[in-house]
Amino acid sequence: MNERPKVLIAEDEETIVESLSFLMEKEGYDVRVATDGQTAISMIAHDAPDMVLLDVMMPGCDGFEVVRAVRSDANTKLIPIMMLTAKTREVDRRKGLELGVDDFVTKPFSTRDVVSRVRALLERADN
């Protein structure tokens, strides 16, 4: 990839968006932000990112609905998705995996850990 990989952060918690954006940009990623599920879906459809960091609980439509929309579109179905969730319930994790989520991170999380997982997912998607 010659251009910077585009990462969409779909998250409504401002402090999380700020810290993730800062670290991702420092790592050389082109960061976009959506603060609700509907905006995330339209941003992904109009300018597909290379990776999506997606909160489960968002205003409008939740992260699971966003995953369904992304996975049902032939142009976006292969985009790696990492879900950020405050929910540690196994049922939510299973639901995400069944929908095609590539990785799960439970809040609170280390932003550095998230960045290294993003790098790994993007490298895997590149091959």
JOQUI-V199382 format. One record per residue. N is the residue number from 1. RES is the residue in three letters. BURIAL is 1 if it has 9 or more other ideal C-beta (glycine too) atoms within 8 Angstrom, else 0. Layout:
n=N res=RES burial=BURIAL
n=N res=RES burial=BURIAL
This chain:
n=1 res=MET burial=0
n=2 res=ASN burial=0
n=3 res=GLU burial=0
n=4 res=ARG burial=0
n=5 res=PRO burial=1
n=6 res=LYS burial=1
n=7 res=VAL burial=1
n=8 res=LEU burial=1
n=9 res=ILE burial=1
n=10 res=ALA burial=1
n=11 res=GLU burial=1
n=12 res=ASP burial=1
n=13 res=GLU burial=0
n=14 res=GLU burial=0
n=15 res=THR burial=0
n=16 res=ILE burial=1
n=17 res=VAL burial=1
n=18 res=GLU burial=0
n=19 res=SER burial=1
n=20 res=LEU burial=1
n=21 res=SER burial=1
n=22 res=PHE burial=0
n=23 res=LEU burial=1
n=24 res=MET burial=1
n=25 res=GLU burial=1
n=26 res=LYS burial=0
n=27 res=GLU burial=0
n=28 res=GLY burial=0
n=29 res=TYR burial=1
n=30 res=ASP burial=0
n=31 res=VAL burial=1
n=32 res=ARG burial=1
n=33 res=VAL burial=1
n=34 res=ALA burial=1
n=35 res=THR burial=1
n=36 res=ASP burial=1
n=37 res=GLY burial=1
n=38 res=GLN burial=0
n=39 res=THR burial=1
n=40 res=ALA burial=1
n=41 res=ILE burial=1
n=42 res=SER burial=0
n=43 res=MET burial=1
n=44 res=ILE burial=1
n=45 res=ALA burial=1
n=46 res=HIS burial=0
n=47 res=ASP burial=0
n=48 res=ALA burial=1
n=49 res=PRO burial=1
n=50 res=ASP burial=1
n=51 res=MET burial=1
n=52 res=VAL burial=1
n=53 res=LEU burial=1
n=54 res=LEU burial=1
n=55 res=ASP burial=1
n=56 res=VAL burial=1
n=57 res=MET burial=1
n=58 res=MET burial=1
n=59 res=PRO burial=0
n=60 res=GLY burial=0
n=61 res=CYS burial=1
n=62 res=ASP burial=1
n=63 res=GLY burial=1
n=64 res=PHE burial=1
n=65 res=GLU burial=1
n=66 res=VAL burial=1
n=67 res=VAL burial=1
n=68 res=ARG burial=1
n=69 res=ALA burial=1
n=70 res=VAL burial=1
n=71 res=ARG burial=1
n=72 res=SER burial=0
n=73 res=ASP burial=1
n=74 res=ALA burial=0
n=75 res=ASN burial=0
n=76 res=THR burial=1
n=77 res=LYS burial=1
n=78 res=LEU burial=0
n=79 res=ILE burial=1
n=80 res=PRO burial=1
n=81 res=ILE burial=1
n=82 res=MET burial=1
n=83 res=MET burial=1
n=84 res=LEU burial=1
n=85 res=THR burial=1
n=86 res=ALA burial=0
n=87 res=LYS burial=1
n=88 res=THR burial=0
n=89 res=ARG burial=0
n=90 res=GLU burial=0
n=91 res=VAL burial=0
n=92 res=ASP burial=1
n=93 res=ARG burial=1
n=94 res=ARG burial=0
n=95 res=LYS burial=1
n=96 res=GLY burial=1
n=97 res=LEU burial=1
n=98 res=GLU burial=0
n=99 res=LEU burial=1
n=100 res=GLY burial=1
n=101 res=VAL burial=1
n=102 res=ASP burial=0
n=103 res=ASP burial=1
n=104 res=PHE burial=1
n=105 res=VAL burial=1
n=106 res=THR burial=0
n=107 res=LYS burial=0
n=108 res=PRO burial=0
n=109 res=PHE burial=1
n=110 res=SER burial=0
n=111 res=THR burial=1
n=112 res=ARG burial=0
n=113 res=ASP burial=1
n=114 res=VAL burial=1
n=115 res=VAL burial=1
n=116 res=SER burial=0
n=117 res=ARG burial=1
n=118 res=VAL burial=1
n=119 res=ARG burial=1
n=120 res=ALA burial=0
n=121 res=LEU burial=1
n=122 res=LEU burial=1
n=123 res=GLU burial=0
n=124 res=ARG burial=0
n=125 res=ALA burial=1
n=126 res=ASP burial=0
n=127 res=ASN burial=0
